[in-house]
Amino acid sequence: SWGVKNEKHNLGCTFRQGQLIAARLSDRDKWAMDLLLIDENGDFHGLHRAKDGDLPDPSEFEGHKITNIFAFGPILVENGEAVADFHGAQQWMNMAWQDHTSRIALCQVDKLHYKIIVTAGKFRGDAGITLTDFAEYVASQGVRFAYNLDGGVSSMLYLHGYDKINSKDHPEHRMLWDIIYFASAESAGNALPAVP
């Protein structure tokens, strides 16, 4: 119903480059969500089913200075092992955890070593994947931590300016208003070629 959807609207925690933009975690277990916290060293930390009061100071977590927080989830992989229980994942933002759809995960392999893993959804012959199967697949890719970003037609990956997954001609494509951007701090001599 509209009332239930409205109840979840604008829940989450937005903390970017050390600045708190918004913090509105639910005080009810029903709408609790997993958070991805990234510290000053670029290491990933997860907070399962965070509720109001679980993160009193978003700039610190378990002795680490936090620079960014993402609220979507759920956490897919911890300590190299796939998370098996997604209790409540279908309640937050309709994660469609049992549906075969496209998925995207932000992963840490090791210190300053990351992977973005994206799967295709039901388009042009692709079958899509459930959240549980996605977690198992992501764990098999040698990551120590992985966090689900989104699914469906919002799952999009650009590499050097070229759309690689869920191309813009998808019939249900929608505008995206936020991105996670990776840039290299390498010198120009080691940089990747510019997009024409």
Rosetta blueprint (number, residue, H / E / L):
1 S L
2 W H
3 G H
4 V H
5 K H
6 N H
7 E H
8 K H
9 H L
10 N L
11 L L
12 G E
13 C E
14 T E
15 F E
16 R E
17 Q L
18 G L
19 Q E
20 L E
21 I E
22 A E
23 A E
24 R E
25 L L
26 S L
27 D L
28 R L
29 D H
30 K H
31 W H
32 A L
33 M E
34 D E
35 L E
36 L E
37 L E
38 I E
39 D E
40 E L
41 N L
42 G L
43 D L
44 F E
45 H E
46 G E
47 L E
48 H E
49 R E
50 A E
51 K L
52 D L
53 G L
54 D L
55 L L
56 P L
57 D L
58 P L
59 S L
60 E E
61 F E
62 E L
63 G L
64 H E
65 K E
66 I E
67 T E
68 N E
69 I E
70 F E
71 A E
72 F L
73 G L
74 P L
75 I E
76 L E
77 V E
78 E E
79 N L
80 G L
81 E E
82 A E
83 V L
84 A L
85 D L
86 F L
87 H L
88 G L
89 A L
90 Q L
91 Q L
92 W L
93 M L
94 N L
95 M L
96 A L
97 W L
98 Q L
99 D L
100 H L
101 T E
102 S L
103 R E
104 I E
105 A E
106 L E
107 C E
108 Q E
109 V E
110 D E
111 K L
112 L L
113 H E
114 Y E
115 K E
116 I E
117 I E
118 V E
119 T E
120 A L
121 G L
122 K L
123 F L
124 R L
125 G L
126 D L
127 A L
128 G L
129 I E
130 T L
131 L H
132 T H
133 D H
134 F H
135 A H
136 E H
137 Y H
138 V H
139 A H
140 S L
141 Q L
142 G L
143 V L
144 R L
145 F E
146 A E
147 Y E
148 N E
149 L E
150 D E
151 G E
152 G H
153 V H
154 S H
155 S L
156 M L
157 L E
158 Y E
159 L E
160 H L
161 G L
162 Y E
163 D E
164 K E
165 I E
166 N L
167 S L
168 K L
169 D L
170 H L
171 P L
172 E L
173 H L
174 R L
175 M L
176 L L
177 W L
178 D L
179 I L
180 I L
181 Y L
182 F L
183 A L
184 S L
185 A L
186 E L
187 S L
188 A H
189 G H
190 N H
191 A L
192 L L
193 P L
194 A L
195 V L
196 P L
